[in-house]
Amino acid sequence: MRYHTTKVSRNEKTGPMPVVTSSADTCPDSCPLKAKGCYALTGPLKLHWDKVTSGERGTDLDEALKPIRKLNRGALWRWGQAGDLPGKGDVIDHEAMRKIATVNRGKRAIVFTHKPPTPENLAILREVSEKGLNVNLSADNLEEADELADLGLPVVTVLSSEHGRKSAEPLGPFRERLRLLPRRTPKGRKIAVCPAIYADISCTECGVCADGDRKGVIIGFPAHGALKRHVDNVWCSGNP
């Protein structure tokens, strides 16, 4: 497995923060977006990700974490702009996660995973959570979001592309349209749409995904990009 750290991201939605890219072999086979639908499979990010996966770019984990170790207390950074947590496929590497948690002490990391919530994986995620590394479990529909939230860890979910703000759509009409779309899970948990989708706010300014306790609120990310129709199909198949 290879990792590459970009010290200052140029992605507008992320904002100017350090971001780590993991090679594609960290992605779980159980992810329904692995072959098609993942936002990292298109555009400039795919070109970068391919080079990390091939070994043309990147280093081992210890070297990739050195810039993170040097960040000031309270600094915000992102793990996995492409790729997943250390560990091949569905497995999470326990020792690697301990290293990340140690480097993250006093900082705030935005981390997501599509790895399955097996007992072994959950034990690791709960351990690093106690050390301040809050990993968001990623759901592909609202029913799964409830299932994951029942496990007591922070959760994010994919939303249909209809939840996103259309090109040149005024903010007022977008908010009105959003009010008519599903904003709660089947069990009544609130869905908060990522503000970077509809407002001039970046992850650097928001940072809520780094928080472990969101009082049950689930962050939603509308499908977007060239493969959004496939993501819509995945989302709709899991939402009655």
HELIX and SHEET records of a PDB file:
HELIX    1   1 ALA A   24  THR A   26  5                                   3    
HELIX    2   2 TYR A   39  LEU A   41  5                                   3    
HELIX    3   3 GLY A   43  SER A   54  1                                  12    
HELIX    4   4 LEU A   61  ALA A   64  1                                   4    
HELIX    5   5 LYS A   66  ARG A   69  1                                   4    
HELIX    6   6 HIS A   94  ASN A  104  1                                  11    
HELIX    7   7 PRO A  119  GLU A  130  1                                  12    
HELIX    8   8 LEU A  142  ALA A  149  1                                   8    
HELIX    9   9 SER A  161  HIS A  163  5                                   3    
HELIX   10  10 LEU A  171  ARG A  179  1                                   9    
HELIX   11  11 PRO A  195  ILE A  197  5                                   3    
HELIX   12  12 CYS A  203  CYS A  206  1                                   4    
HELIX   13  13 VAL A  208  ALA A  210  5                                   3    
HELIX   14  14 LYS A  228  SER A  237  1                                  10    
SHEET    1   A 8 TYR A   3  THR A   6  0                                        
SHEET    2   A 8 VAL A  19  SER A  22 -1                                        
SHEET    3   A 8 LEU A  76  TRP A  79  1                                        
SHEET    4   A 8 ARG A 108  THR A 113  1                                        
SHEET    5   A 8 VAL A 135  ALA A 139  1                                        
SHEET    6   A 8 VAL A 155  LEU A 159  1                                        
SHEET    7   A 8 ILE A 218  PRO A 222  1                                        
SHEET    8   A 8 ILE A 191  VAL A 193  1                                        
END                                                                             
